[in-house]
Each structure stands twice: as structure tokens, then as C-alpha cells.
């Protein structure tokens, strides 16, 4: 049972409503779309776009006020369940929340230009899925994280299973959902260890139990795809650029926001090597595979893997800071939106596609400059700090180089001749780039000489990489891709699935022995054995 709790931490009631306003508006938007389900597609799109813009403006205005904290309730009896559900809008959650809503707006604005009309049920899920993602980003204690992540996974599963058509797709979705569930269970284990050690589940207090932090980190890495390197959701044709953009960008953003709270709380130094290993492997392997892919949508999982690794590495380089991992999360969302939604229709739109490259470079005033700043501070430390900084710069350069493929993509004819559709499409692609400037100004990174030097190094590395790739024959690049594909653990999952099938058949065979009339014989045998033993 739940009851309201007016703790000192909560603040005034109006602040509670303000904090939950984005979630409430997203739910209202879903209800409005459902009520107008009999209307024309044009009307539904107009309503979706209008409500998304309102939500975007509301999220922008939330930054003008103070940080908001809200304890929703406490479980009863309080002697057993003393941890409240807690949400926070602060310097961690607001940039990610604003970037997330920007992705939603950009996706809706570009939807009218796509060939396939979006069904009403999908439009409803746009807002429901985004609302669950916002709740997960606002969560600021482990109990709330577990509940919101479970809700998010449940909504994802409902939607995905409505689109599955083949046995192979079902197997892929079940594999991905099982991996996410494993990550959640590891988070649950880390929470239990923290409670047993007497440190509680608040992410505002330092986490002193190394085993707890290790389990929390491992659960996050599993969900991010860093350990093991699981790359893909099923390639559902209807979800490649539209809702598929949200399905692929929102889950890693949620996990990175959680890791940012871990670093803000403070973690033991002995756990940092695990973050380093995961960050280096994900950023380099993902960056290399993304750079070698010629098709943006096919290579998108590797872009996500690379940026997730960059975020974890940046957090581990400066564990007393969390702005690096927040910056990586914002870049993942905004640059990922441009990459996912862009289809080149006119020569001028090739310039818009370069926006993703600009967002990824450490240009002062953009979120990626926070990552460059983290690298510059580690260069000053020399030793291993110099190595980590160079790895971070190389990984960011590979990711930026991979974005250039979009500039050279073939032009595709417009699916609509209406000027309004073309204008909103261009606005949708431009919005993430302009939003990155605003968020970059909010993050306010310290720009020094080394930041400019590393920016120049990034540009040089991108130019060199571009020239090298132009010289390499396509066959050599294909062989590189094939060799790197050996790291994909798909074959391991297939073997694991076969082993589980054998185990399930064995369990079914054993269960068959104790069904029906045979069950009575087994009961008599067990009773007789107990009587003889006594």
C-alpha cells in the first residue's frame, strides 16, 4: 500500500506538479491521439507535432527554475519498507530530459516525409514510451531506478511483440529483453548488497561498498551492450527511422543518466578499472565498426556502442565529475537523432547532415567540448591519464568520421510534394543541432589551451581517416568488417539458446513423470520412503 509523505526533501506541492509536468503532458498527448483515432492521418500528425512542441517548450522552461526533488510516497508498513520513491530534476536529468524530448520532436517533424503512414497505435506509443523514459531518467534512488526500468522494459516488450512477424525476430527480441532483465537483476543485487552493508539505496550519498558498485556497474554495462558486446535489436523494416530511433536511443540514455548519478554520489577507487575496461573496449570497437559501415541505419548500433563507451570512459577519467558522462549522453541522443532521421532529398540537406559531425567534435559551446575538457585534464596528469585521453580523442574522431558517410549518401526523391512537409522535415533535422548549442551553454565547460589543441587533433584525425578510407579498396574494408563481426556474440547466444532448449526439455520430461496418475504413485513412494526412514 502507498501513502503520501511530506518529507523535508520534497518541497512544495506545486514543485511536485512541475517536476511531473513533462510526464503528465506526454500521457495527455497519448490520450488525445487515442481520442482522435478516427480522424485523418494529417490531423493526427498535426496534433502530435503541436503537443510535442508544447512539451519541448515546457522542458526548456524547467531549467529556468531551481532544481526540483519529489518523494512520491513511502511503502507501508514503514518499518519494513522505509525507502521512498524519489525523482529529481537537476543538472544531471535536465540536459538528458531536454535532449530526449528534442529527439521526440525531431522524429515527429520528419514523420510526414516518410513513405509509410504511421498507425495510430504507434503514435500513441511515441508518447507512452517517452513518458516511461522520462520517469527512468528522473529516478534518483535505486528503488525508483528498478521500478522505472522495469516499467520501461515492460512497455518496450508490449510494443515490440505487436510488430513481430517471424520466429527469428521473436528470438532476437527475447534475447535482448533477457539481457536487459539480467542487467536489472544485477542492479537489484547491487542494491541488496548496499542495504546489507548499511549504506542504503540513495544515489545522493557516497557508495562505499565495492561489491555493490561492481554489481551496479555490471548491470549498467550489460544493458548498454558493453559487456558482452550485444549490438542489435531486430531489424524491423517499419521501425527503421521512425519509432525505431526512440527504441534504440532512449535505453542507453537512461543507463548513462544512472551512471552519472553513481559518479555524482562517489564510488570506490578500486572499481574504476572496470569502468575503464568497459569504456575503452566499447568506444574503440564500436567506433571502428561504425567508421567502416557505409549505411547509417545498419551501423547505428555501433554508433550507440561507441558513444556509450565514450561516456563511461569520460566518467572514469574524472570520477569526481559527472558532466562528461552527461555530455556523452546528450551527444548520443542529438547526433543519433540526426543520423537516424536524415534521408538526403536535396543537396542543401547534405549540409544539415554535417550537423551530426559538428555535435560530435569538441567545439567550444557544444556538449562534446566537455569530453574534450575531460581529456585535456587527463593529459596534464601524464602517465595513464595521457593514454586514456588519447583513446577518448581517437574514439570521438572515429565516430565523427563515420558520420561523414551520410554526407555522401545518394539522394532520395521526396515522398510528398507539399512545401509544409519539406519545411517541417528540415526543421526536424535542424532542431537537434541547435538544441546541442543551448545544452552546451548550460553545461559551461572550462575551455583552455589544451581543449583547442585536442579539437585540432580531432579534425586532423578525421581528415587523415577520410583520406585513408578513400584510398582503401572496398574489398579490404569488407574484410575488416567481417573480422570485426567475429566479436558479435550472436553465435554464443545461439548456443546458449540451444542449451536452454535442452534443459527445458529435460525439465518437461521430469515434470511429465509426476503428472496425472503418475503423481499419485510418486506421492505414495515418497510417503513410504519417509515411513521406512523414520
N, C-alpha and C positions, 0 to 999 in steps of 0.2 A: 504494500500500500504506500502511496505517496502523499506527502503533506507539504504545504508551503513552509518556507523557512526564511525569515528575515534576518540573516546574519549580517554583521557589520561589513562583510566583504561585498554584499550585494549592491548597495546603493539604493537610490530612489526608484520607485516603480516605473516612472517614465523612462528611466535609463534601461530598464528591463525590456520594455516595448521597443525602444530604439535599437537595442542590440539584436533583437529577434526580427526587426522590420524586414531585412532582406529575405529571410526565410518565409515570413508570412506573405510577402508580396509575390514570391515565387509560387507558393501554394495557391494564392488567389489567381495568379495568371493561369495555372493549370486548370483550375475550376472554370474560369471564363472560357478557355478553349474547349473544355468539355461541354459547356452550356451552348456554345455556338457550333457544335459539331455538324449540324445540318446546313450550315452556311457554306458559301463558296470558298475554295482554297485561297483565293485572293483576299477575302475578308479575314480569314484565319491568319494569314501571313501578316496582314496589316496590324491586327490586334497583337500578335506575338511580338512584332517589331516595336510597337508603341509601348507595350508593357515592359519589354526588355530595356528600352531606353530609360523609362521611369526608374526601374530598379538600378540601372547603372548610375544615374544621377544621385539616387539615394545613397548608394555605396560611396560615391565620391564625397558627398556631404558629411558622411560619418567621420571622415578624417579631420574635419574642422573642429570637432569637439574633443573632449578628453577621452582617455581610454575607458572602456566600459567592461564591467565584470558582473556576472549574474550567476548566482547559485539557484538553479531552478527549483530544487526540492531536496529533501532527505528521505531516505528509506526508513520505514518503521518495521520493527522496533529499533529505535536509535541505538540501543545497547549492542545490537548485532551489526547493523548497517549504519555506520556513522559517517560515511563519505557522501557528500552531496554531488549532484550532477552540476558541473561548473562550465561556463562558457566565458570567453574573453575576446574582446576586440581591442587589439593593441598593436604595437609596432611589428609583431610577427604576423598576426592574422589579417590585418587590414590590407597590406600590399598584395597578399596572395588572394584574398577575397575579391579585391578590385580587379586583379588580372583575370581571375576566374570568370567574373561576370562579363568582362570585356570579351573573353572568348565566346561566351554565350551570345552576346550581341552580334559579334562578327559572324558567327555561324548562321544566325537568323537572317542577317542582312544579305548574306551571299546565297541563302537557300533558294530564292526566287530564280536565280540564274541556272540552277542545276536542272538536268533533264528530267529526272524522276520527281513527280509531285510527292510531297511529304504527307503521309497519312495523319489523320487527327490524333490517333493513339501515340504516334511518335512525337508530335508537337507537345502533347501532354507530358510525355516522359522527359522532354527537354527541361521543363521547369521542375518536375519532381526530382529528377536526378541531380539537377543543380542545387536544389534545396538541401538534399541529403549531403551533398559535398560541402556546402557552406557550414552545416552543422558540424561536420567532422573537422573542418578547419578551425572552427571556434572552440573546440573542446580543449580544455586546459588542465584536466587531470586524467589519470589512467582509466578510471571507471567510465568517464564520459567518452574517452577515446574508444574503448572497447564497444560500448553501446552504439555510438555513431558509426563506427567502422562496420559493425555487423548489420546495421540498418542499410548502409550504403551498399554492401555486398548483396544483401537480400534484394534490393531494388534492381541492382545490376543483373542479378540472376533472372528475375522475372522478365526483364526486358529481353535479355539475350535468348532465353528459351522460346520466346514468341517468334524469333526470326530463324531458328534452326530448321534446316531442311534435310540435311544429310547426317549419316551416322558419324562421319569424320568430324563435322562441325560440332556435334554433340560431345564427342570425345575431347576435342580441343577446349571447349568451354568448361567441361567438367574438370579437366586438368588445371586450367587457370583458376577456377573457383576453389579447387582443392589446395592449390599453392597459396592463394590468398587466405584461406581458412587456416592453413598451417602457420602463416605469419601472424594471424590474430591470436592463435593459441599460444605462440611464443610470447606475444605481448602479455597475454593472460598469465603465463608462467613468470615472466619478469615482474609483473605486479604482485603476484603471490609471494615471490622471494623478497621484494621490497617491504611488504607488510610484515612478513615473518622476521625480517631484520629490524623492525621497529622504525622504518623510515616513512611509512605511509605511501600514498599514491598521488600526492600533489606534485605538479610539474613546476611549481614556483619555489620549491625547496631543493637544495643540492641532493643528488642521488649518490649516496656513499657506498652502496652495496655493488661491488664489481660484477657479481653473477647476475644481479638484476639488470644492470645496464647492458651486459653482454646479451641477455635474452631479448631485451627491448630492441637493441640494435640489430640482432639477428632476425627478429621478426620483421623489422623495417626493411632490411636488405632482401629478405625473401619476397616481400610484396613489391619492392622496387624492381626486382629482377636482377639484382647484383649477385646474389648467392642463392641458388645457382643462376646461371645466365639463361633464364627463360625469357623469350623475346616477344612472343606474339599471342594475340587473340585471333580467333578465326577470321579469315578474310571474307567477311560478308559483303557482297557486292553492293547491297543497298545502303551500307553504313560506312562507305569508304571516306567520304568527305563531310557529310553532314553530322549526324549524331555520333558517327564513329570518331570524330575529332574529340568530342567530350569524353567518350568511353576510353580513349587512350591517354588523354592529357590530365584528366581530373584525378585518377587514382595515384599517380606518382606525386602530384602536387599535395595531396592530403598527407602522404607519408613524409614528404620533405618538411611540411609545416610541423609535423610531430617531432621530427629530428631537431628542428630549430628550437623547439621548446626544451628538448633534452639538453642541448648545448647552453641555452639560457639558464637552466637550472644548475648546471655544473655537473660534470661527470668525472669519475676517477681517471687519473693519467694512464693507468695500466690497461684501460680499454681503448685508448686511442689507436694502437696498431691495427685493431680490427677495422676501424673506420678508414684508416689509410689503405689497407689492403683492398677493401671493397671499393673505395673511391678510385684508386689507381686502375684496378682491373676494369671497372665499368667505364671510366672515362676514356681510356686508351682503346680498349676493344670495341666499345660502342662507337667512338669517334672514327676509328679506322674503317669499320664496316659501313658507317653512314657515308663517309667520304667516297667509298668505292661504289656505292649504289648509284645507278643512273636514274631511277624512278623514285620520286619523292615519297609517294604513299607506301611503296614496298619497303623503303628504307626507314620509314618513320619510327618503327620500334627501336632501331639502333640510335636514332637521334635522342629518343627518350632515355635510353640506357646511358648514353654519353653524358647528357645533362644531369641525370641523377647522380652519376659518378662524380661529376664536377662539383655538384652541391655537397656531397658527402666529403669529398677531399677538401673543399674550401672550409667546411666546418671543422674538420680535424686539424687543419693547418693553424687555425686561430680558435682553439676551443673556448676561449673566454668570450668570443664574439658569436653572434648568430646571424649577422647581416649577410654574410657570404652565402649561406645556405638559403636564406630568404630570396636573395638576388637570383641565385640559380633557379629557384622555383618560378620566380616571375618570368625569367628569360625562357624557361621551358614552356610556360603557358603561352606567352605572347608570340615568341618566334615560332613555336609549334603551331599556333593558330594560322599564322601567315603561310607556313609551309603546307599545312593540311588543306587550307581552303582555296589557295591560289590555283586557278586554271588560266593560263595566258590566252586572252582573246584578242588583244591589241598590242602593238609594240610598246605603247606607253605603260602597259601593265608589267612589262619586264622590269621597269624601274621600281614599281611597287614591290616586286618580288625581292629586290635588293634590301628591302626593309628588314627582312629576317637576318641578313648578314650584318647590317648596322646594329641591330639589337644584340647580336652575339659578340661584337667587338667591344673592347673595353673603352669606348669613347666616353670622356667625362660628361656627366649628366645623364647617362643611361645606366640601367641596373647592372650591366656586366662590368662597369667600372669598379664596382665593389669587389668583384672577383679579382680584377687586376690589382686593386689595392691590397687584397689579402696576399697575392703572390709577391708584390713588392715588399711587404713587411717581412716575408719569409726569406727573401733574397738578402736582406740586411743581416739576418741571423747567420747566414752562411751554413756550412755543414749540410745536414739532411734537408734543412729548410730550403736551400737553393735547389735541391733535386725536386722536392715537391712543387716548388714554384714553377720550374721549367716544365714539369709534367702537366701542370694545370694550363699553362700557356699553350703548350703543344696540343692538348686535347681541345681547348677552345678554338684554336686555329683550324684543326681538322673539322670540327663541327661547322665553323663558318665557311670553310671551303666546300663542304658538302652542300651547303645551301645555294651555291652558285649554279648547281645543275638546274635549278628552277629557272634561272635567267635564260638558259639556252633551250628551254623546253619548246616544243612545237606549238604553234598557235592553234587554238580550237575555235570553231565557229560558235557564235552566240546561239543559245537555245531560245532566246527571246529577243524580239526587235523593239521592245518598249524601252524608252530612254530612262524611265524611273528605275527599272530593274538594273540597268547598267550603272546608274549613278549610285544606287544603294550597294551594288557589288563593290565598286571602287571605295566607297566609304567603309564598308565592312573590312576590306583588306588594309585600309589606312589606319583604322582605329587602334589596332594593337601597337602599331609603331608609335603613334602619338601618345598613347597611354604609357608606353615604356618611358617616354621622356618625363611625364608627370611623376611616375613612381620613382624614377631615378633621382629627381629633385627632392622627393620626400626622404629617400634613403641617405642623402647628403654624405657621400663618401669623401674621405680626405684625399685630395689629389696632390701627389708630389712628383718629383723629377722621375723617380723610378716607374711611376704609373705611365708617364708619357713614353718612357723607353720601352716598356713592355707592350704598350699599344703599337709602337712602331715595329717591334719584333713580331707581333701577331700579323700585322699587314705584310711584312716581308715573308713570313712563313706561308701565308695564304697565297701570295704571288708565286713563290717557289713551288709550292704544291700544285698550283694550277698549271704551271709550265711543265712540270714532270708528268702530270696526268695526261696532258695534251700529247706528249711525246710517246707515252706508252701505248702499245697496240691493245685493242680491245680484248684479244685473247689472253694477254698477260693479266689484265685486270680481272677477267673472268676466273682465271686460275687462282688469283689471290682471294677472290670472293669464295671460291669453292673450298680452299684450305681453311679460311676463317669459319666457314659454315660447320666445320667439324666441332667447333666449340658449342654449337647449339645442342642442348641436351635432349632434343626430341627423341633420339634413339633410346636414351636412358629412360625417358617417360614411357616409351612403348614397352620396354622390357619390364618396367615396374608395373604397368597395367596388366601385362600377361601374368606376372607373378601374383597380382591381386586376384585375377580371374581364377587361377589355380587354387588359391587359398579360399576364395568364396565357394568354389565347387566342393572343396573338401568340407567346409563348414556345412554346406547344404546336405552333403551325404551323411554327415554325423547327425544333423538335425532330423534327417529322414528316418533315422533309426528310432527316434523317440517320439514319432508322430502316431496318432491314431491308437490302434490296439497294441502296437509295439510299446507304446509309452507305459501301459499297464504292466507289461512284463518287466520292463526296466524298473518300475517302482517296486514291484514285488521282489526283484533281485536285490535292489538296494536295501530294502527293509530286512530281508533275510540275512544279508551280509552284516548289517548293523546288529541284529539279534545274536548272530554267531560271535561277532567280535566282543559283545558285552558278556 
